[in-house]
Amino acid sequence: MRKSLLLIFVLFLGCGGDSGSGQCGSFTPCGGVIVGTWSVTEYCSNLTGSSSSPCPGMTANTSHVQMKGTFTFTSSGTYSVATTATGTESVTYPQSCLTSLNTTCAQAGTALSAGSGGISGSCQSNANGDCACTENITNAPSTEQGTYTTSGSSIAMLKTGSTTTTGSIEYCVQGNTLTLQATSSTFNGSTTLVATRQ
């Protein structure tokens, strides 16, 4: 039915410690020199499906997901990302979303139980008629390459083979710490990654 919400934004996308997730804190973009290789140390996300999403009202709890990996930005304007995610996230799909996608909670559960890309799990209808799913993420990999440009405290990342940049991303480099925060037109909320320069 969809990728894990985490993997939709494995790049961007609220912040706990030890590569874990928590409540997304405040963030002040400041720009800075982003060139270098950065190791992810913190991740958190507070996304819900917006009215323009394929699944409005979808919610996800990623507080038990951990992410590890690196982001590399070169002086020639290219970037690469290699991350893995492990943990459990809870996702709820409103009944209206299932209807618009012409699917059922049972079908979503069957697809999830098959396992794909390090993600498996199960779904069941709750008392409200919505579909509550538990997704188990086991070393789910994500890699990406492309080009980037910065302007003030914003960074535009264009994935190789794509014609549009990924959402809206603000960043701040302070000493050896990089913070990236992304928002999207199809999700309310944001996803934040904190990384340390290698």
RAMO-V691095 format. One line per field, one symbol per residue. phi: phi as a letter, one per 40 degrees, with the letter a starting at -180 (. if undefined). Layout:
BEGIN
phi->???
END
This chain:
BEGIN
phi->.acdddcdbccai..bbffbbaccccabcaghccdibbccbaaaabcbccccccbdgcbabbcbbbbbibbbbcccgbaababbbaibbbbbbcdccdcccfbbccccccccccgaggbaiabacbccgcbbbbbcbbfccababibabbagbbbbbbcdgbbbccfbbbaabbgbbbbbbbbacbbcgabbbbbbcc
END
